[in-house]
Amino acid sequence: MKLDIKKNIFHIVNIILGLVVALTPFQLFPVCTMKSEMGGPMKCYWSGKAMVYIGIAMLIISLVSLLLNKKTLNYISYLLVAVLGTLIYLIPTRVIKIGDKMVDGWECGLCGMPMMSCITKTMPAVKIIMIVVLIVNIVALTLNFLRKE
């Protein structure tokens, strides 16, 4: 199978973005490393874990779509990656609540203090990554829709 870079550029970019998302919370722009008052990881740690899984899902979806290269699958892939790219912002900000500290003993979110690493470093990077993911996939969907094949 020969890889046509020009035709598959959006899949390749999405694979790279999936890798960036997966590496962001613990390698590129790490979340807080302190323990919570209960002794376990802080909320941002769990948000970081969710982000790693989302990044891996983005990477796998894009890779499968690249390898199979079907037009309908491309639509689904771009749409799914855009939704997942939005989740990397909505989960830490608790727009979408995952976990409940009182019931589950853990929850996704951000630290309460404004000078913590998750707020000063991780979330600004996440906002930029989310915007890039959305722009790339909206453009990809539009061009894929307009392309005649």
Backbone as a ProteinNet text record, in pm:
[ID]
protein_1_A
[PRIMARY]
MKLDIKKNIFHIVNIILGLVVALTPFQLFPVCTMKSEMGGPMKCYWSGKAMVYIGIAMLIISLVSLLLNKKTLNYISYLLVAVLGTLIYLIPTRVIKIGDKMVDGWECGLCGMPMMSCITKTMPAVKIIMIVVLIVNIVALTLNFLRKE
[TERTIARY]
83.8	0	88.6	65.4	141	63.4	131.2	68.9	80.1	-33.1	-38	-49.8	60.8	66.6	-37.2	-47.4	-138.9	-284.4	-321.6	-459.4	-491.1	-389.9	-410.6	-355.3	-329.8	-265.5	-345.2	-477.9	-558.6	-551.3	-544.5	-528.4	-393.1	-290.3	-155.7	-150.1	-209.7	-214.2	-291.8	-403.8	-482.9	-407.1	-327.3	-244.6	-144.2	-81.8	13.9	-57.7	-176.7	-252.7	-294.8	-332.8	-367.3	-248.8	-130.9	-8.8	20.3	2.9	24.6	-73.5	-200.9	-301.5	-262.7	-221.5	-185.8	-62.5	29.3	152.7	140.2	40.6	29.1	21.4	-68.6	-87.2	25.9	109.6	214.4	355.8	369.1	501.4	525.5	437.1	460.6	425.2	305.8	257.9	194.6	278.2	228.5	128.5	32.5	-61.9	10.8	-57.1	2.3	45.9	151	202	174.5	118.4	90.2	-24.4	-32.8	-142.8	-257.2	-378.6	-494.8	-494.7	-587	-595.2	-631.1	-687.9	-723.2	-607.8	-497.2	-379	-366.2	-471.6	-467.8	-434.6	-436.6	-409.1	-515.4	-475.1	-566.8	-657.2	-760.3	-856.4	-789.2	-688.2	-622.3	-549.2	-505.6	-442.3	-542	-664	-766.5	-806.9	-810	-836	-724.2	-600.9	-486.7	-496.4	-537.7	-554.7	-662.4	-772.8	-878.8	-824.2	-741	-683	-590.7	-515.5	-428.4	-513	-620.8	-707.9	-776	-816.1	-877.4	-775.7	-652.7	-547.7	-520.2	-516.7	-496.1	-612.2	-734.7	-852.1	-844.7	-804.8	-789.3	-687.4	-576.7	-470.8	-519.4	-585.9	-633.8	-739.7	-835.2	-940.4	-878.6	-783.7	-719.4	-635.3	-567.2	-483.7	-569.3	-678.8	-769.5	-828.9	-869.9	-927.3	-824.1	-700.3	-592.2	-568.8	-565.7	-536.7	-652	-776	-890.3	-927.8	-912.7	-932.5	-1061.5	-1172.6	-1305.6	-1366.9	-1435.3	-1487.2	-1584.2	-1674.3	-1769.2	-1696.5	-1598.4	-1519.6	-1441.8	-1398.1	-1329.2	-1420.4	-1545.6	-1642.2	-1654.9	-1675	-1693.7	-1567.7	-1452.5	-1325.4	-1305.8	-1325.4	-1307.3	-1405.6	-1528.2	-1630.2	-1595.5	-1557.5	-1520.9	-1399.5	-1299	-1178.2	-1212.2	-1300	-1342	-1415.1	-1502.6	-1574.9	-1477	-1386	-1286.5	-1196.7	-1163.4	-1082.9	-1153.5	-1284.7	-1363.2	-1366.5	-1372.5	-1377.2	-1252.5	-1137.3	-1015.6	-1024.7	-1115.1	-1138.1	-1258	-1363.8	-1487.3	-1477.7	-1394.4	-1381.4	-1307.3	-1189.3	-1120.9	-1197.5	-1270.8	-1345.3	-1477.1	-1506	-1624.1	-1755	-1749.2	-1871.9	-1934.1	-1848.1	-1888.8	-1824.4	-1908.6	-1857.7	-1832	-1710.2	-1671.6	-1618.5	-1676.9	-1638.1	-1703.1	-1708.3	-1762.5	-1679.1	-1607.9	-1514.2	-1583.5	-1705	-1777.3	-1821.6	-1858.7	-1910.4	-1799.1	-1721.4	-1619.8	-1481.4	-1458.7	-1326.6	-1233.5	-1281.5	-1202.3	-1297.7	-1245.1	-1321.1	-1225.9	-1269.6	-1192.5	-1221.5	-1125.9	-1142.5	-1006.8	-1004.2	-881	-866.1	-745	-719.7	-791.3	-813.4	-883.4	-796.4	-666.4	-577.7	-531.1	-542.8	-513.3	-367.6	-274.4	-133.4	-83.3	-170.6	-130.6	-96.2	-11.1	38.8	-73.6	-175.8	-283.9	-357.3	-364.5	-434.7	-342.4	-217	-125.2	-55.8	-37	36.8	-47.3	-110.9	-180.2	-301.4	-388.4	-511.7	-490.3	-397.5	-373.5	-329.5	-245.8	-203.7	-322.3	-407.1	-524.6	-618.8	-637.5	-723.6	-670.9	-541.6	-480.9	-493.7	-464.2	-474.4	-617.7	-715.4	-855.9	-893.8	-851.2	-882.3	-819.9	-695.9	-628.6	-701.6	-739	-812.2	-943.4	-1015.9	-1144	-1124.7	-1029.2	-1005.4	-964.6	-869.2	-821.8	-936.9	-1020.8	-1126	-1245.7	-1273.4	-1377.9	-1333.4	-1208.3	-1155	-1154.9	-1111.9	-1109	-1248.4	-1346.4	-1484.5	-1534.5	-1507.9	-1553.6	-1488.9	-1357.4	-1288.1	-1327	-1345.8	-1387	-1527	-1612.8	-1748.1	-1747.7	-1660.1	-1655.3	-1578.2	-1491.3	-1410.5	-1499.2	-1476.8	-1553.5	-1471.4	-1530.1	-1462.1	-1562.6
-117.6	0	124.4	211.1	335.1	446.5	524.5	632.2	762.4	816.8	945.1	1054.2	1123.1	1222.5	1332.1	1383.6	1494.6	1454.1	1335.2	1289.2	1254.6	1213.7	1167.5	1262.2	1386.3	1480	1499.9	1502	1524.3	1405.3	1284.9	1167.4	1172.2	1208.8	1216.1	1322.9	1438.9	1546.1	1499.5	1428.3	1378.7	1274.5	1193.4	1096	1170.6	1273.7	1354.9	1426.7	1482.6	1550.8	1453.4	1332	1230.7	1201	1192.7	1169.3	1288.8	1409.1	1529.4	1533	1502.4	1500.4	1397.3	1279.8	1174.1	1210.9	1285.4	1322.1	1450.3	1532	1662.4	1656.3	1578.7	1594	1540.9	1454.1	1397.7	1418.5	1462.2	1479.9	1623.1	1674.6	1805.5	1922.1	1920.2	2024.6	1954.8	1904.9	1816.3	1881.8	1800.4	1841.4	1838	1878.3	1885.3	1746.9	1745.9	1619.3	1603.3	1705	1698.3	1601.1	1555.7	1468.7	1555.4	1501.2	1572.6	1563.2	1635.6	1634.1	1495.6	1409.8	1273.5	1175.9	1224.1	1141.9	1082.2	1085	1029.9	1136.8	1100	1198.1	1308.6	1423.6	1536.9	1518.7	1604.3	1595.3	1607.6	1692.3	1713.5	1587.9	1503.9	1377.5	1290.8	1281.8	1199.6	1260.8	1393.2	1459.3	1427.8	1425.5	1391.4	1249	1157	1017.6	1009	1081.1	1083	1137.9	1241.2	1301.4	1203.5	1125	1024.3	925.2	875.9	778.8	841.2	966.3	1035.7	1050.3	1087.6	1100.7	968.6	859.9	727.4	691.6	722.5	696.1	777.1	904	987.1	926.4	881.7	822.2	694.4	607.1	480.3	504.1	592.5	622.9	676.1	767.5	826.7	725.5	639.6	536.6	436.1	392	297.6	361.9	487.1	557.8	576.8	603.2	617.6	486.3	377.2	247.3	197.7	220.2	172.6	269.2	399.5	505.5	493.2	490	493.3	630.4	688	823.3	835.5	740.8	745.6	733.5	646.5	630.7	758.3	827.9	955.6	1056.8	1066.8	1157.1	1123.6	996.3	952.2	979.6	951.5	973.1	1119.8	1208.8	1351.4	1401.7	1354.9	1395.6	1344.5	1216.8	1159.7	1228.8	1254.8	1321.1	1463.4	1532.9	1667	1661.1	1564	1547.5	1513.6	1420.4	1384.4	1503.8	1582.5	1702.4	1803.1	1808.3	1896.8	1842.4	1711.1	1649.4	1678.6	1696.5	1722.2	1854.2	1941.2	2066.6	2056.6	1990.2	1986	1900.1	1796.7	1710.2	1780.4	1838.8	1904.9	2025.2	2095.5	2212.2	2172.8	2042.8	1984.7	2025	2065.1	2081.6	1943.1	1844.3	1703.9	1644.2	1604.3	1554.1	1404.8	1367.8	1226.7	1200.8	1105.4	1071.2	1161.9	1113.5	1189.2	1152.5	1248.5	1221	1155.8	1196.6	1141.3	997	964.9	831.4	738.5	784.9	700.4	712.8	820.4	844.6	919.1	954.9	1029.4	1108.1	1209	1284.6	1362.4	1386.7	1469.2	1615.3	1698.9	1842.1	1909	2028	2104.1	2141.3	2177.5	2218.8	2351	2376.4	2497.9	2622	2604.1	2720	2764.5	2893.6	2942.6	2934.3	2912.2	2907.4	2764	2666.5	2526.7	2500.1	2402.8	2369.8	2335.3	2265.9	2226.5	2347.8	2454.6	2575.5	2667.5	2680.3	2775	2719.7	2586.7	2529.2	2433.8	2338.1	2233.7	2288.6	2361.2	2406	2506.4	2601.6	2686.4	2604.2	2503.4	2416.5	2336.8	2288.2	2210.3	2295	2420.5	2509.9	2524.5	2545.7	2561.4	2431.7	2318.9	2189.7	2165.2	2195.4	2175.5	2259.4	2383.1	2471.2	2416.8	2371.4	2314.3	2189.5	2101.6	1979.4	2014.4	2110.2	2149.6	2209.3	2299.3	2362.1	2257.6	2171.9	2069.3	1980.9	1938.9	1844.4	1909	2034.9	2106.4	2127.3	2167	2182.3	2048	1941.8	1808.5	1762.5	1782.5	1745.2	1823.1	1952.8	2037.5	1995.3	1978.9	1940.2	1798.2	1709.1	1572.7	1573.3	1660.5	1672.5	1729.6	1827.6	1895.1	1816	1726.3	1646.8	1553.6	1553.5	1464.4	1340	1225.4	1098.8	998.4
0	0	0	-96.6	-107.2	-37.6	44.7	120	42.1	1.8	-66.7	39.4	66.1	173.7	152.7	30.6	4	30.2	-13	3.4	149.1	224.8	361.3	467.5	430.7	522.7	651.1	642.5	762.2	857.8	802.8	888.8	959.1	885.3	942.3	1051.8	1024.9	1125.4	1248.3	1228.1	1341.2	1422.5	1357.6	1430.5	1518.3	1462.8	1539.3	1654.3	1626.4	1731.4	1841.5	1804.6	1904.5	1994.9	1935.8	2013.6	2105.4	2053.9	2134.8	2252	2226.2	2332.8	2439.5	2396.9	2490.9	2574.8	2517.6	2589.1	2671.5	2643	2707.9	2860.6	2922.3	3067.3	3155.3	3104.6	3190.3	3136.1	3010.6	2952	2903.9	2818	2755.4	2847.3	2905	2996.7	3117.2	3207.8	3314	3409.2	3451.5	3555.2	3689.5	3793.5	3927.6	3976.3	4056	4108.2	4257.4	4319.2	4463	4489.8	4613.8	4656.8	4709.2	4699.8	4753.1	4904.9	4967.3	5114	5167.6	5082.5	5123.7	5097.7	5042	5020.7	4881.8	4802.4	4667.1	4564.7	4438.6	4332.7	4328.5	4280.8	4268.6	4147.1	4136.5	4025.8	3890.1	3881.7	3752.6	3705.1	3798.7	3760.6	3684.1	3735.5	3669.7	3535.8	3527.6	3399.4	3300.9	3350.7	3266.2	3213.9	3300.3	3255.2	3147.4	3166.7	3065.4	2933.9	2942.9	2823.2	2750.1	2824.4	2762.3	2683.4	2744.9	2677.1	2554.6	2566.2	2452.1	2339.1	2371.9	2270.4	2200.5	2277.2	2217.9	2126.3	2169.3	2084.7	1955.4	1964.4	1844.4	1748.9	1804.6	1724.6	1655.3	1728.2	1671.7	1564.3	1592.4	1494.1	1365.7	1378.1	1260.6	1184.7	1257	1194	1117.4	1177.7	1109.7	985.4	998.1	883.9	772.7	811.3	713.2	639.1	712.8	651.7	563.3	606.6	528	416.7	442.2	343.2	262.6	332.3	270.3	299	201.4	215.9	334.1	348.6	459.9	593	599.2	721.1	752.3	649.4	670.3	738.8	692.9	757.2	905.6	934.2	1072.5	1154.2	1096.4	1164.9	1200.6	1105.2	1131.2	1236.5	1229.2	1325.9	1465.6	1477.1	1606.9	1668.1	1586.6	1638.1	1684	1613.4	1656.4	1790.8	1807.3	1934	2046.4	2020.9	2122.1	2155.9	2054.8	2077.7	2165.7	2157.2	2243.7	2386.5	2400.5	2533.5	2616.6	2551.3	2628.3	2704.5	2663.6	2735	2829.4	2784.1	2861.9	2987.9	2985.8	3103.9	3218.2	3195.6	3308.3	3363.5	3279.4	3326.2	3392.1	3396.2	3459.9	3392.9	3267.4	3189.7	3173.2	3148.4	3149.9	3274.1	3368.6	3496.4	3489	3524.4	3529.6	3669.4	3735.5	3871.2	3973.5	4095.3	4208.1	4329.5	4383.6	4492.6	4612.6	4640.2	4755.9	4732.6	4608.3	4577.4	4529.8	4432.5	4368.8	4432.3	4506.4	4563.5	4469.7	4352.3	4254.8	4165	4098.4	3999.6	3910.5	3788.5	3695.7	3724.9	3699.2	3719.7	3723.6	3779.9	3796.6	3942.9	3982.5	4119.7	4148.6	4275.1	4315.1	4318.7	4331.9	4343.3	4204.5	4174.1	4038.3	3995	4087.4	4049.6	4028.2	4032.6	4015	3868.2	3845.8	3712.3	3614.2	3662.4	3571.6	3515.2	3592.3	3547.2	3468.2	3511.5	3446.5	3323	3316.7	3204.3	3120.2	3185.2	3110.6	3035.3	3104.8	3040	2927	2936.5	2818.6	2697.1	2719.6	2609.2	2555.1	2645.3	2604.7	2519.6	2556.7	2477.8	2335.5	2322.9	2190.1	2109.8	2174	2105.6	2061	2147.7	2112.9	1990.7	1987.8	1874.4	1746.5	1754.6	1636.7	1588.3	1681.2	1645	1575.2	1629.9	1569.5	1430.3	1415.8	1285.7	1181.7	1217.5	1124.1	1078.1	1170.7	1135	1067.5	1096.9	1023	878.4	859.9	724	651.4	721	660.5	619.6	706.3	673.2	552.4	551.3	441	309.4	309	186.3	141.3	236.6	205.4	143.2	193.2	139.8	-1.6	-26.2	-155.9	-262.3	-217.2	-311.5	-392.1	-521.2	-610.4	-638.6	-609.9	-637	-686.8
[MASK]
+++++++++++++++++++++++++++++++++++++++++++++++++++++++++++++++++++++++++++++++++++++++++++++++++++++++++++++++++++++++++++++++++++++++++++++++++++++

